[in-house]
Amino acid sequence: MPIFTASRLAPDNQLHPCRIEIDAVNVIYSKGYIFGYKSTAIVRSNIASVSIGTGIFFADVVIESSGGGRITASGFKKADARTIAGLLT
């Protein structure tokens, strides 16, 4: 089960970077906060699209499900973003 963690140097990730975990059944997005965390899961068979937006240093990953759910994660290395897209498409 690969786990991809965003860089702490990216905006909005200094204290608690976001994380994407991919297993055989689910894609789980976790974002930590000062008190607790928020976690969103999408079943891999329901993934409708995966898109990547790249900047100068970091990349954003957007995962959309066929049911209307959306995961938007920012601050990943470009190579990690391409790997995430490759695993999910």
PyMOL Python script that loads the backbone (N, CA, C, O; Angstrom):
from pymol import cmd

cmd.read_pdbstr("""\
ATOM      1  N   MET A   1       0.840  -1.167   0.000  1.00  0.00           N
ATOM      2  CA  MET A   1       0.000   0.000   0.000  1.00  0.00           C
ATOM      3  C   MET A   1       0.892   1.239   0.000  1.00  0.00           C
ATOM      4  O   MET A   1       1.459   1.581   1.038  1.00  0.00           O
ATOM      5  N   PRO A   2       1.030   1.921  -1.143  1.00  0.00           N
ATOM      6  CA  PRO A   2       1.855   3.127  -1.168  1.00  0.00           C
ATOM      7  C   PRO A   2       1.171   4.292  -0.458  1.00  0.00           C
ATOM      8  O   PRO A   2      -0.043   4.475  -0.546  1.00  0.00           O
ATOM      9  N   ILE A   3       1.983   5.067   0.243  1.00  0.00           N
ATOM     10  CA  ILE A   3       1.523   6.264   0.930  1.00  0.00           C
ATOM     11  C   ILE A   3       2.350   7.433   0.410  1.00  0.00           C
ATOM     12  O   ILE A   3       3.580   7.388   0.430  1.00  0.00           O
ATOM     13  N   PHE A   4       1.670   8.480  -0.056  1.00  0.00           N
ATOM     14  CA  PHE A   4       2.329   9.666  -0.592  1.00  0.00           C
ATOM     15  C   PHE A   4       2.025  10.832   0.341  1.00  0.00           C
ATOM     16  O   PHE A   4       0.863  11.122   0.626  1.00  0.00           O
ATOM     17  N   THR A   5       3.074  11.496   0.814  1.00  0.00           N
ATOM     18  CA  THR A   5       2.925  12.620   1.735  1.00  0.00           C
ATOM     19  C   THR A   5       3.387  13.893   1.048  1.00  0.00           C
ATOM     20  O   THR A   5       4.440  13.919   0.412  1.00  0.00           O
ATOM     21  N   ALA A   6       2.594  14.948   1.179  1.00  0.00           N
ATOM     22  CA  ALA A   6       2.927  16.235   0.568  1.00  0.00           C
ATOM     23  C   ALA A   6       4.104  16.878   1.302  1.00  0.00           C
ATOM     24  O   ALA A   6       4.401  16.543   2.449  1.00  0.00           O
ATOM     25  N   SER A   7       4.751  17.786   0.629  1.00  0.00           N
ATOM     26  CA  SER A   7       5.888  18.487   1.197  1.00  0.00           C
ATOM     27  C   SER A   7       5.434  19.507   2.230  1.00  0.00           C
ATOM     28  O   SER A   7       4.396  20.147   2.064  1.00  0.00           O
ATOM     29  N   ARG A   8       6.206  19.656   3.286  1.00  0.00           N
ATOM     30  CA  ARG A   8       5.923  20.665   4.302  1.00  0.00           C
ATOM     31  C   ARG A   8       6.251  22.076   3.806  1.00  0.00           C
ATOM     32  O   ARG A   8       5.836  23.057   4.422  1.00  0.00           O
ATOM     33  N   LEU A   9       6.980  22.183   2.716  1.00  0.00           N
ATOM     34  CA  LEU A   9       7.333  23.490   2.168  1.00  0.00           C
ATOM     35  C   LEU A   9       6.196  24.109   1.357  1.00  0.00           C
ATOM     36  O   LEU A   9       6.207  25.310   1.083  1.00  0.00           O
ATOM     37  N   ALA A  10       5.233  23.304   0.980  1.00  0.00           N
ATOM     38  CA  ALA A  10       4.102  23.794   0.186  1.00  0.00           C
ATOM     39  C   ALA A  10       3.128  24.568   1.071  1.00  0.00           C
ATOM     40  O   ALA A  10       3.007  24.273   2.259  1.00  0.00           O
ATOM     41  N   PRO A  11       2.439  25.548   0.507  1.00  0.00           N
ATOM     42  CA  PRO A  11       1.427  26.278   1.291  1.00  0.00           C
ATOM     43  C   PRO A  11       0.358  25.326   1.832  1.00  0.00           C
ATOM     44  O   PRO A  11       0.015  24.341   1.178  1.00  0.00           O
ATOM     45  N   ASP A  12      -0.159  25.614   3.008  1.00  0.00           N
ATOM     46  CA  ASP A  12      -1.202  24.827   3.687  1.00  0.00           C
ATOM     47  C   ASP A  12      -0.723  23.483   4.201  1.00  0.00           C
ATOM     48  O   ASP A  12      -1.538  22.696   4.683  1.00  0.00           O
ATOM     49  N   ASN A  13       0.573  23.189   4.116  1.00  0.00           N
ATOM     50  CA  ASN A  13       1.083  21.895   4.579  1.00  0.00           C
ATOM     51  C   ASN A  13       2.195  22.037   5.613  1.00  0.00           C
ATOM     52  O   ASN A  13       2.850  21.043   5.928  1.00  0.00           O
ATOM     53  N   GLN A  14       2.433  23.230   6.154  1.00  0.00           N
ATOM     54  CA  GLN A  14       3.560  23.424   7.056  1.00  0.00           C
ATOM     55  C   GLN A  14       3.447  22.586   8.329  1.00  0.00           C
ATOM     56  O   GLN A  14       4.396  21.892   8.693  1.00  0.00           O
ATOM     57  N   LEU A  15       2.320  22.639   8.998  1.00  0.00           N
ATOM     58  CA  LEU A  15       2.177  21.907  10.256  1.00  0.00           C
ATOM     59  C   LEU A  15       1.778  20.452  10.051  1.00  0.00           C
ATOM     60  O   LEU A  15       2.360  19.545  10.646  1.00  0.00           O
ATOM     61  N   HIS A  16       0.787  20.245   9.209  1.00  0.00           N
ATOM     62  CA  HIS A  16       0.257  18.893   9.001  1.00  0.00           C
ATOM     63  C   HIS A  16       0.081  18.649   7.510  1.00  0.00           C
ATOM     64  O   HIS A  16      -0.952  19.014   6.948  1.00  0.00           O
ATOM     65  N   PRO A  17       1.062  18.042   6.859  1.00  0.00           N
ATOM     66  CA  PRO A  17       0.934  17.820   5.416  1.00  0.00           C
ATOM     67  C   PRO A  17      -0.150  16.790   5.093  1.00  0.00           C
ATOM     68  O   PRO A  17      -0.406  15.872   5.873  1.00  0.00           O
ATOM     69  N   CYS A  18      -0.778  16.961   3.932  1.00  0.00           N
ATOM     70  CA  CYS A  18      -1.802  16.005   3.511  1.00  0.00           C
ATOM     71  C   CYS A  18      -1.135  14.726   3.025  1.00  0.00           C
ATOM     72  O   CYS A  18       0.054  14.702   2.707  1.00  0.00           O
ATOM     73  N   ARG A  19      -1.933  13.667   2.976  1.00  0.00           N
ATOM     74  CA  ARG A  19      -1.409  12.342   2.652  1.00  0.00           C
ATOM     75  C   ARG A  19      -2.427  11.585   1.824  1.00  0.00           C
ATOM     76  O   ARG A  19      -3.628  11.675   2.079  1.00  0.00           O
ATOM     77  N   ILE A  20      -1.959  10.841   0.833  1.00  0.00           N
ATOM     78  CA  ILE A  20      -2.819   9.971   0.025  1.00  0.00           C
ATOM     79  C   ILE A  20      -2.307   8.543   0.165  1.00  0.00           C
ATOM     80  O   ILE A  20      -1.136   8.260  -0.086  1.00  0.00           O
ATOM     81  N   GLU A  21      -3.206   7.649   0.572  1.00  0.00           N
ATOM     82  CA  GLU A  21      -2.892   6.223   0.686  1.00  0.00           C
ATOM     83  C   GLU A  21      -3.693   5.483  -0.376  1.00  0.00           C
ATOM     84  O   GLU A  21      -4.887   5.724  -0.549  1.00  0.00           O
ATOM     85  N   ILE A  22      -3.026   4.587  -1.079  1.00  0.00           N
ATOM     86  CA  ILE A  22      -3.691   3.812  -2.134  1.00  0.00           C
ATOM     87  C   ILE A  22      -3.537   2.337  -1.803  1.00  0.00           C
ATOM     88  O   ILE A  22      -2.420   1.840  -1.655  1.00  0.00           O
ATOM     89  N   ASP A  23      -4.656   1.641  -1.687  1.00  0.00           N
ATOM     90  CA  ASP A  23      -4.600   0.195  -1.507  1.00  0.00           C
ATOM     91  C   ASP A  23      -5.412  -0.476  -2.607  1.00  0.00           C
ATOM     92  O   ASP A  23      -5.820   0.186  -3.562  1.00  0.00           O
ATOM     93  N   ALA A  24      -5.646  -1.746  -2.492  1.00  0.00           N
ATOM     94  CA  ALA A  24      -6.327  -2.492  -3.548  1.00  0.00           C
ATOM     95  C   ALA A  24      -7.787  -2.080  -3.713  1.00  0.00           C
ATOM     96  O   ALA A  24      -8.356  -2.264  -4.789  1.00  0.00           O
ATOM     97  N   VAL A  25      -8.405  -1.526  -2.667  1.00  0.00           N
ATOM     98  CA  VAL A  25      -9.830  -1.221  -2.709  1.00  0.00           C
ATOM     99  C   VAL A  25     -10.114   0.279  -2.671  1.00  0.00           C
ATOM    100  O   VAL A  25     -10.993   0.750  -3.391  1.00  0.00           O
ATOM    101  N   ASN A  26      -9.394   1.037  -1.852  1.00  0.00           N
ATOM    102  CA  ASN A  26      -9.715   2.437  -1.589  1.00  0.00           C
ATOM    103  C   ASN A  26      -8.560   3.382  -1.890  1.00  0.00           C
ATOM    104  O   ASN A  26      -7.399   2.979  -1.966  1.00  0.00           O
ATOM    105  N   VAL A  27      -8.915   4.644  -2.058  1.00  0.00           N
ATOM    106  CA  VAL A  27      -7.969   5.759  -2.050  1.00  0.00           C
ATOM    107  C   VAL A  27      -8.387   6.611  -0.859  1.00  0.00           C
ATOM    108  O   VAL A  27      -9.526   7.072  -0.788  1.00  0.00           O
ATOM    109  N   ILE A  28      -7.461   6.818   0.077  1.00  0.00           N
ATOM    110  CA  ILE A  28      -7.773   7.544   1.306  1.00  0.00           C
ATOM    111  C   ILE A  28      -6.931   8.810   1.356  1.00  0.00           C
ATOM    112  O   ILE A  28      -5.704   8.763   1.270  1.00  0.00           O
ATOM    113  N   TYR A  29      -7.617   9.948   1.497  1.00  0.00           N
ATOM    114  CA  TYR A  29      -6.966  11.248   1.626  1.00  0.00           C
ATOM    115  C   TYR A  29      -7.108  11.691   3.069  1.00  0.00           C
ATOM    116  O   TYR A  29      -8.212  11.706   3.615  1.00  0.00           O
ATOM    117  N   SER A  30      -5.986  12.055   3.692  1.00  0.00           N
ATOM    118  CA  SER A  30      -6.002  12.500   5.082  1.00  0.00           C
ATOM    119  C   SER A  30      -5.336  13.863   5.188  1.00  0.00           C
ATOM    120  O   SER A  30      -4.268  14.093   4.619  1.00  0.00           O
ATOM    121  N   LYS A  31      -5.974  14.754   5.917  1.00  0.00           N
ATOM    122  CA  LYS A  31      -5.426  16.088   6.174  1.00  0.00           C
ATOM    123  C   LYS A  31      -5.478  16.323   7.671  1.00  0.00           C
ATOM    124  O   LYS A  31      -6.552  16.298   8.271  1.00  0.00           O
ATOM    125  N   GLY A  32      -4.312  16.554   8.280  1.00  0.00           N
ATOM    126  CA  GLY A  32      -4.239  16.787   9.714  1.00  0.00           C
ATOM    127  C   GLY A  32      -4.515  18.238  10.061  1.00  0.00           C
ATOM    128  O   GLY A  32      -4.240  19.146   9.276  1.00  0.00           O
ATOM    129  N   TYR A  33      -5.057  18.438  11.233  1.00  0.00           N
ATOM    130  CA  TYR A  33      -5.314  19.763  11.776  1.00  0.00           C
ATOM    131  C   TYR A  33      -4.751  19.801  13.192  1.00  0.00           C
ATOM    132  O   TYR A  33      -4.276  18.784  13.697  1.00  0.00           O
ATOM    133  N   ILE A  34      -4.797  20.944  13.825  1.00  0.00           N
ATOM    134  CA  ILE A  34      -4.253  21.053  15.177  1.00  0.00           C
ATOM    135  C   ILE A  34      -4.960  20.081  16.115  1.00  0.00           C
ATOM    136  O   ILE A  34      -4.318  19.430  16.940  1.00  0.00           O
ATOM    137  N   PHE A  35      -6.270  19.986  15.990  1.00  0.00           N
ATOM    138  CA  PHE A  35      -7.037  19.052  16.794  1.00  0.00           C
ATOM    139  C   PHE A  35      -7.690  18.031  15.872  1.00  0.00           C
ATOM    140  O   PHE A  35      -8.771  18.286  15.340  1.00  0.00           O
ATOM    141  N   GLY A  36      -7.055  16.886  15.674  1.00  0.00           N
ATOM    142  CA  GLY A  36      -7.617  15.817  14.871  1.00  0.00           C
ATOM    143  C   GLY A  36      -7.216  15.877  13.408  1.00  0.00           C
ATOM    144  O   GLY A  36      -6.250  16.544  13.038  1.00  0.00           O
ATOM    145  N   TYR A  37      -7.970  15.174  12.591  1.00  0.00           N
ATOM    146  CA  TYR A  37      -7.714  15.110  11.158  1.00  0.00           C
ATOM    147  C   TYR A  37      -9.008  14.838  10.421  1.00  0.00           C
ATOM    148  O   TYR A  37     -10.004  14.419  11.011  1.00  0.00           O
ATOM    149  N   LYS A  38      -8.977  15.085   9.121  1.00  0.00           N
ATOM    150  CA  LYS A  38     -10.114  14.797   8.250  1.00  0.00           C
ATOM    151  C   LYS A  38      -9.658  13.745   7.252  1.00  0.00           C
ATOM    152  O   LYS A  38      -8.582  13.857   6.666  1.00  0.00           O
ATOM    153  N   SER A  39     -10.465  12.746   7.067  1.00  0.00           N
ATOM    154  CA  SER A  39     -10.123  11.660   6.160  1.00  0.00           C
ATOM    155  C   SER A  39     -11.276  11.425   5.191  1.00  0.00           C
ATOM    156  O   SER A  39     -12.437  11.390   5.598  1.00  0.00           O
ATOM    157  N   THR A  40     -10.955  11.264   3.910  1.00  0.00           N
ATOM    158  CA  THR A  40     -11.938  11.006   2.873  1.00  0.00           C
ATOM    159  C   THR A  40     -11.493   9.777   2.094  1.00  0.00           C
ATOM    160  O   THR A  40     -10.323   9.658   1.730  1.00  0.00           O
ATOM    161  N   ALA A  41     -12.419   8.868   1.841  1.00  0.00           N
ATOM    162  CA  ALA A  41     -12.101   7.651   1.097  1.00  0.00           C
ATOM    163  C   ALA A  41     -12.990   7.548  -0.137  1.00  0.00           C
ATOM    164  O   ALA A  41     -14.179   7.860  -0.090  1.00  0.00           O
ATOM    165  N   ILE A  42     -12.398   7.108  -1.234  1.00  0.00           N
ATOM    166  CA  ILE A  42     -13.123   6.825  -2.469  1.00  0.00           C
ATOM    167  C   ILE A  42     -12.745   5.417  -2.898  1.00  0.00           C
ATOM    168  O   ILE A  42     -11.568   5.058  -2.939  1.00  0.00           O
ATOM    169  N   VAL A  43     -13.757   4.630  -3.215  1.00  0.00           N
ATOM    170  CA  VAL A  43     -13.510   3.269  -3.709  1.00  0.00           C
ATOM    171  C   VAL A  43     -12.886   3.373  -5.097  1.00  0.00           C
ATOM    172  O   VAL A  43     -13.368   4.130  -5.940  1.00  0.00           O
ATOM    173  N   ARG A  44     -11.822   2.618  -5.337  1.00  0.00           N
ATOM    174  CA  ARG A  44     -11.085   2.724  -6.603  1.00  0.00           C
ATOM    175  C   ARG A  44     -11.948   2.427  -7.816  1.00  0.00           C
ATOM    176  O   ARG A  44     -11.726   3.010  -8.877  1.00  0.00           O
ATOM    177  N   SER A  45     -12.915   1.545  -7.694  1.00  0.00           N
ATOM    178  CA  SER A  45     -13.760   1.222  -8.848  1.00  0.00           C
ATOM    179  C   SER A  45     -14.701   2.380  -9.204  1.00  0.00           C
ATOM    180  O   SER A  45     -15.278   2.391 -10.291  1.00  0.00           O
ATOM    181  N   ASN A  46     -14.860   3.355  -8.298  1.00  0.00           N
ATOM    182  CA  ASN A  46     -15.729   4.507  -8.554  1.00  0.00           C
ATOM    183  C   ASN A  46     -14.975   5.742  -9.016  1.00  0.00           C
ATOM    184  O   ASN A  46     -15.582   6.802  -9.166  1.00  0.00           O
ATOM    185  N   ILE A  47     -13.685   5.640  -9.244  1.00  0.00           N
ATOM    186  CA  ILE A  47     -12.906   6.802  -9.667  1.00  0.00           C
ATOM    187  C   ILE A  47     -13.218   7.104 -11.127  1.00  0.00           C
ATOM    188  O   ILE A  47     -13.055   6.257 -12.005  1.00  0.00           O
ATOM    189  N   ALA A  48     -13.669   8.330 -11.363  1.00  0.00           N
ATOM    190  CA  ALA A  48     -14.027   8.749 -12.716  1.00  0.00           C
ATOM    191  C   ALA A  48     -12.850   9.397 -13.429  1.00  0.00           C
ATOM    192  O   ALA A  48     -12.639   9.153 -14.617  1.00  0.00           O
ATOM    193  N   SER A  49     -12.079  10.221 -12.721  1.00  0.00           N
ATOM    194  CA  SER A  49     -10.948  10.881 -13.364  1.00  0.00           C
ATOM    195  C   SER A  49      -9.895  11.266 -12.338  1.00  0.00           C
ATOM    196  O   SER A  49     -10.181  11.441 -11.153  1.00  0.00           O
ATOM    197  N   VAL A  50      -8.670  11.391 -12.828  1.00  0.00           N
ATOM    198  CA  VAL A  50      -7.537  11.860 -12.029  1.00  0.00           C
ATOM    199  C   VAL A  50      -6.836  12.913 -12.868  1.00  0.00           C
ATOM    200  O   VAL A  50      -6.481  12.665 -14.020  1.00  0.00           O
ATOM    201  N   SER A  51      -6.637  14.086 -12.287  1.00  0.00           N
ATOM    202  CA  SER A  51      -5.928  15.140 -13.012  1.00  0.00           C
ATOM    203  C   SER A  51      -4.828  15.717 -12.137  1.00  0.00           C
ATOM    204  O   SER A  51      -4.897  15.685 -10.909  1.00  0.00           O
ATOM    205  N   ILE A  52      -3.810  16.246 -12.810  1.00  0.00           N
ATOM    206  CA  ILE A  52      -2.642  16.808 -12.146  1.00  0.00           C
ATOM    207  C   ILE A  52      -2.455  18.231 -12.637  1.00  0.00           C
ATOM    208  O   ILE A  52      -2.524  18.503 -13.835  1.00  0.00           O
ATOM    209  N   GLY A  53      -2.220  19.128 -11.706  1.00  0.00           N
ATOM    210  CA  GLY A  53      -1.856  20.501 -12.043  1.00  0.00           C
ATOM    211  C   GLY A  53      -0.480  20.775 -11.476  1.00  0.00           C
ATOM    212  O   GLY A  53      -0.269  20.624 -10.273  1.00  0.00           O
ATOM    213  N   THR A  54       0.457  21.172 -12.314  1.00  0.00           N
ATOM    214  CA  THR A  54       1.826  21.371 -11.845  1.00  0.00           C
ATOM    215  C   THR A  54       2.167  22.849 -11.795  1.00  0.00           C
ATOM    216  O   THR A  54       1.738  23.640 -12.636  1.00  0.00           O
ATOM    217  N   GLY A  55       2.942  23.194 -10.795  1.00  0.00           N
ATOM    218  CA  GLY A  55       3.480  24.534 -10.656  1.00  0.00           C
ATOM    219  C   GLY A  55       4.984  24.484 -10.858  1.00  0.00           C
ATOM    220  O   GLY A  55       5.510  23.556 -11.472  1.00  0.00           O
ATOM    221  N   ILE A  56       5.659  25.476 -10.345  1.00  0.00           N
ATOM    222  CA  ILE A  56       7.116  25.505 -10.486  1.00  0.00           C
ATOM    223  C   ILE A  56       7.762  24.397  -9.668  1.00  0.00           C
ATOM    224  O   ILE A  56       8.656  23.702 -10.151  1.00  0.00           O
ATOM    225  N   PHE A  57       7.307  24.232  -8.422  1.00  0.00           N
ATOM    226  CA  PHE A  57       7.942  23.260  -7.540  1.00  0.00           C
ATOM    227  C   PHE A  57       7.071  22.052  -7.221  1.00  0.00           C
ATOM    228  O   PHE A  57       7.573  20.931  -7.147  1.00  0.00           O
ATOM    229  N   PHE A  58       5.791  22.264  -7.035  1.00  0.00           N
ATOM    230  CA  PHE A  58       4.916  21.198  -6.557  1.00  0.00           C
ATOM    231  C   PHE A  58       3.751  20.956  -7.508  1.00  0.00           C
ATOM    232  O   PHE A  58       3.504  21.728  -8.434  1.00  0.00           O
ATOM    233  N   ALA A  59       3.037  19.850  -7.246  1.00  0.00           N
ATOM    234  CA  ALA A  59       1.904  19.479  -8.089  1.00  0.00           C
ATOM    235  C   ALA A  59       0.664  19.274  -7.226  1.00  0.00           C
ATOM    236  O   ALA A  59       0.759  18.891  -6.059  1.00  0.00           O
ATOM    237  N   ASP A  60      -0.488  19.532  -7.812  1.00  0.00           N
ATOM    238  CA  ASP A  60      -1.787  19.284  -7.187  1.00  0.00           C
ATOM    239  C   ASP A  60      -2.411  18.064  -7.850  1.00  0.00           C
ATOM    240  O   ASP A  60      -2.281  17.870  -9.059  1.00  0.00           O
ATOM    241  N   VAL A  61      -3.083  17.252  -7.059  1.00  0.00           N
ATOM    242  CA  VAL A  61      -3.758  16.059  -7.558  1.00  0.00           C
ATOM    243  C   VAL A  61      -5.246  16.193  -7.263  1.00  0.00           C
ATOM    244  O   VAL A  61      -5.640  16.453  -6.126  1.00  0.00           O
ATOM    245  N   VAL A  62      -6.072  16.015  -8.293  1.00  0.00           N
ATOM    246  CA  VAL A  62      -7.529  16.055  -8.135  1.00  0.00           C
ATOM    247  C   VAL A  62      -8.081  14.699  -8.570  1.00  0.00           C
ATOM    248  O   VAL A  62      -7.888  14.271  -9.708  1.00  0.00           O
ATOM    249  N   ILE A  63      -8.773  14.032  -7.642  1.00  0.00           N
ATOM    250  CA  ILE A  63      -9.368  12.723  -7.906  1.00  0.00           C
ATOM    251  C   ILE A  63     -10.877  12.884  -7.779  1.00  0.00           C
ATOM    252  O   ILE A  63     -11.373  13.299  -6.731  1.00  0.00           O
ATOM    253  N   GLU A  64     -11.607  12.557  -8.837  1.00  0.00           N
ATOM    254  CA  GLU A  64     -13.063  12.680  -8.835  1.00  0.00           C
ATOM    255  C   GLU A  64     -13.696  11.302  -8.955  1.00  0.00           C
ATOM    256  O   GLU A  64     -13.216  10.438  -9.689  1.00  0.00           O
ATOM    257  N   SER A  65     -14.788  11.118  -8.215  1.00  0.00           N
ATOM    258  CA  SER A  65     -15.498   9.843  -8.280  1.00  0.00           C
ATOM    259  C   SER A  65     -16.746   9.988  -9.140  1.00  0.00           C
ATOM    260  O   SER A  65     -17.200  11.099  -9.414  1.00  0.00           O
ATOM    261  N   SER A  66     -17.291   8.862  -9.557  1.00  0.00           N
ATOM    262  CA  SER A  66     -18.505   8.886 -10.376  1.00  0.00           C
ATOM    263  C   SER A  66     -19.711   9.330  -9.575  1.00  0.00           C
ATOM    264  O   SER A  66     -20.718   9.718 -10.168  1.00  0.00           O
ATOM    265  N   GLY A  67     -19.652   9.291  -8.250  1.00  0.00           N
ATOM    266  CA  GLY A  67     -20.756   9.723  -7.412  1.00  0.00           C
ATOM    267  C   GLY A  67     -20.710  11.198  -7.059  1.00  0.00           C
ATOM    268  O   GLY A  67     -21.570  11.684  -6.324  1.00  0.00           O
ATOM    269  N   GLY A  68     -19.725  11.915  -7.569  1.00  0.00           N
ATOM    270  CA  GLY A  68     -19.624  13.341  -7.312  1.00  0.00           C
ATOM    271  C   GLY A  68     -18.628  13.715  -6.236  1.00  0.00           C
ATOM    272  O   GLY A  68     -18.419  14.904  -5.992  1.00  0.00           O
ATOM    273  N   GLY A  69     -18.003  12.747  -5.582  1.00  0.00           N
ATOM    274  CA  GLY A  69     -16.987  13.032  -4.576  1.00  0.00           C
ATOM    275  C   GLY A  69     -15.705  13.531  -5.229  1.00  0.00           C
ATOM    276  O   GLY A  69     -15.379  13.176  -6.362  1.00  0.00           O
ATOM    277  N   ARG A  70     -14.989  14.364  -4.482  1.00  0.00           N
ATOM    278  CA  ARG A  70     -13.770  14.935  -5.051  1.00  0.00           C
ATOM    279  C   ARG A  70     -12.714  15.052  -3.962  1.00  0.00           C
ATOM    280  O   ARG A  70     -12.998  15.498  -2.850  1.00  0.00           O
ATOM    281  N   ILE A  71     -11.495  14.647  -4.294  1.00  0.00           N
ATOM    282  CA  ILE A  71     -10.338  14.824  -3.426  1.00  0.00           C
ATOM    283  C   ILE A  71      -9.398  15.790  -4.135  1.00  0.00           C
ATOM    284  O   ILE A  71      -8.995  15.545  -5.272  1.00  0.00           O
ATOM    285  N   THR A  72      -9.049  16.880  -3.471  1.00  0.00           N
ATOM    286  CA  THR A  72      -8.082  17.828  -4.007  1.00  0.00           C
ATOM    287  C   THR A  72      -6.941  17.924  -3.017  1.00  0.00           C
ATOM    288  O   THR A  72      -7.126  18.383  -1.889  1.00  0.00           O
ATOM    289  N   ALA A  73      -5.765  17.494  -3.432  1.00  0.00           N
ATOM    290  CA  ALA A  73      -4.589  17.494  -2.563  1.00  0.00           C
ATOM    291  C   ALA A  73      -3.480  18.282  -3.243  1.00  0.00           C
ATOM    292  O   ALA A  73      -3.269  18.154  -4.449  1.00  0.00           O
ATOM    293  N   SER A  74      -2.768  19.098  -2.466  1.00  0.00           N
ATOM    294  CA  SER A  74      -1.724  19.927  -3.057  1.00  0.00           C
ATOM    295  C   SER A  74      -0.399  19.725  -2.336  1.00  0.00           C
ATOM    296  O   SER A  74      -0.359  19.243  -1.204  1.00  0.00           O
ATOM    297  N   GLY A  75       0.682  20.103  -3.009  1.00  0.00           N
ATOM    298  CA  GLY A  75       2.005  20.084  -2.404  1.00  0.00           C
ATOM    299  C   GLY A  75       2.808  18.820  -2.618  1.00  0.00           C
ATOM    300  O   GLY A  75       3.769  18.578  -1.889  1.00  0.00           O
ATOM    301  N   PHE A  76       2.442  18.000  -3.604  1.00  0.00           N
ATOM    302  CA  PHE A  76       3.184  16.768  -3.860  1.00  0.00           C
ATOM    303  C   PHE A  76       4.332  17.020  -4.836  1.00  0.00           C
ATOM    304  O   PHE A  76       4.281  17.942  -5.650  1.00  0.00           O
ATOM    305  N   LYS A  77       5.362  16.189  -4.742  1.00  0.00           N
ATOM    306  CA  LYS A  77       6.411  16.235  -5.756  1.00  0.00           C
ATOM    307  C   LYS A  77       5.781  15.846  -7.091  1.00  0.00           C
ATOM    308  O   LYS A  77       4.828  15.068  -7.135  1.00  0.00           O
ATOM    309  N   LYS A  78       6.314  16.388  -8.161  1.00  0.00           N
ATOM    310  CA  LYS A  78       5.741  16.103  -9.480  1.00  0.00           C
ATOM    311  C   LYS A  78       5.818  14.614  -9.809  1.00  0.00           C
ATOM    312  O   LYS A  78       4.888  14.062 -10.398  1.00  0.00           O
ATOM    313  N   ALA A  79       6.912  13.964  -9.437  1.00  0.00           N
ATOM    314  CA  ALA A  79       7.048  12.527  -9.697  1.00  0.00           C
ATOM    315  C   ALA A  79       6.011  11.727  -8.908  1.00  0.00           C
ATOM    316  O   ALA A  79       5.451  10.759  -9.423  1.00  0.00           O
ATOM    317  N   ASP A  80       5.754  12.126  -7.661  1.00  0.00           N
ATOM    318  CA  ASP A  80       4.734  11.435  -6.864  1.00  0.00           C
ATOM    319  C   ASP A  80       3.350  11.631  -7.468  1.00  0.00           C
ATOM    320  O   ASP A  80       2.547  10.698  -7.495  1.00  0.00           O
ATOM    321  N   ALA A  81       3.067  12.829  -7.950  1.00  0.00           N
ATOM    322  CA  ALA A  81       1.766  13.091  -8.579  1.00  0.00           C
ATOM    323  C   ALA A  81       1.579  12.225  -9.821  1.00  0.00           C
ATOM    324  O   ALA A  81       0.493  11.687 -10.041  1.00  0.00           O
ATOM    325  N   ARG A  82       2.610  12.088 -10.625  1.00  0.00           N
ATOM    326  CA  ARG A  82       2.517  11.223 -11.809  1.00  0.00           C
ATOM    327  C   ARG A  82       2.333   9.762 -11.410  1.00  0.00           C
ATOM    328  O   ARG A  82       1.602   9.027 -12.075  1.00  0.00           O
ATOM    329  N   THR A  83       2.987   9.335 -10.332  1.00  0.00           N
ATOM    330  CA  THR A  83       2.832   7.961  -9.853  1.00  0.00           C
ATOM    331  C   THR A  83       1.413   7.711  -9.358  1.00  0.00           C
ATOM    332  O   THR A  83       0.831   6.662  -9.632  1.00  0.00           O
ATOM    333  N   ILE A  84       0.856   8.678  -8.629  1.00  0.00           N
ATOM    334  CA  ILE A  84      -0.521   8.555  -8.145  1.00  0.00           C
ATOM    335  C   ILE A  84      -1.481   8.424  -9.327  1.00  0.00           C
ATOM    336  O   ILE A  84      -2.354   7.556  -9.333  1.00  0.00           O
ATOM    337  N   ALA A  85      -1.315   9.289 -10.323  1.00  0.00           N
ATOM    338  CA  ALA A  85      -2.186   9.228 -11.513  1.00  0.00           C
ATOM    339  C   ALA A  85      -2.015   7.893 -12.241  1.00  0.00           C
ATOM    340  O   ALA A  85      -2.997   7.316 -12.710  1.00  0.00           O
ATOM    341  N   GLY A  86      -0.797   7.405 -12.338  1.00  0.00           N
ATOM    342  CA  GLY A  86      -0.546   6.123 -13.010  1.00  0.00           C
ATOM    343  C   GLY A  86      -1.167   4.949 -12.275  1.00  0.00           C
ATOM    344  O   GLY A  86      -1.661   4.016 -12.908  1.00  0.00           O
ATOM    345  N   LEU A  87      -1.150   4.980 -10.952  1.00  0.00           N
ATOM    346  CA  LEU A  87      -1.744   3.892 -10.176  1.00  0.00           C
ATOM    347  C   LEU A  87      -3.264   3.877 -10.247  1.00  0.00           C
ATOM    348  O   LEU A  87      -3.888   2.824 -10.121  1.00  0.00           O
ATOM    349  N   LEU A  88      -3.859   5.054 -10.450  1.00  0.00           N
ATOM    350  CA  LEU A  88      -5.319   5.148 -10.403  1.00  0.00           C
ATOM    351  C   LEU A  88      -5.994   5.133 -11.771  1.00  0.00           C
ATOM    352  O   LEU A  88      -7.219   5.049 -11.850  1.00  0.00           O
ATOM    353  N   THR A  89      -5.222   5.213 -12.840  1.00  0.00           N
ATOM    354  CA  THR A  89      -5.841   5.184 -14.180  1.00  0.00           C
ATOM    355  C   THR A  89      -5.562   3.868 -14.873  1.00  0.00           C
ATOM    356  O   THR A  89      -6.001   3.661 -16.005  1.00  0.00           O
TER     357      THR A  89
END
""", "prot")
cmd.dss("prot")
cmd.show_as("cartoon", "prot")
cmd.util.cbc("prot")
cmd.orient("prot")
